[in-house]
């Protein structure tokens, strides 16, 4: 069933990308999906039943809305810091502890932090994320952990765990 799930996912993705339902395109898409499935079957989710849970797709949409909103806010914050004559920055690297367990969830969290202006994930060691932050506003780990990953971590738990 894992094989069929991955094959159908790749084939549907092919159809969405090409948006062409001609017979040659369907054949090429099936062959491409088959090759992709053989190559990536070991990397696909182990619990394929989770893949069909519609609630996860709802949380993906919520996550995308939250992520876009946080990026917009961070863009304005960084623009203010760059354009301000006083240049109010206080850069530093902070250690943020995450409670995410799966590697894919940690990867999404690290990428979400990096894609949000003003923060860059420097390293991930076990559950610790080392983040370069443009304005370290607190020395309290609980405060800056909430500011950096609090908005993403709970949603990623609902999606991936």
Helices and strands as residue ranges (DSSP letters): H 2-18, H 23-40, G 41-43, H 48-51, H 54-83, E 92-97, H 103-115, E 119-125, E 128-133, H 141-160
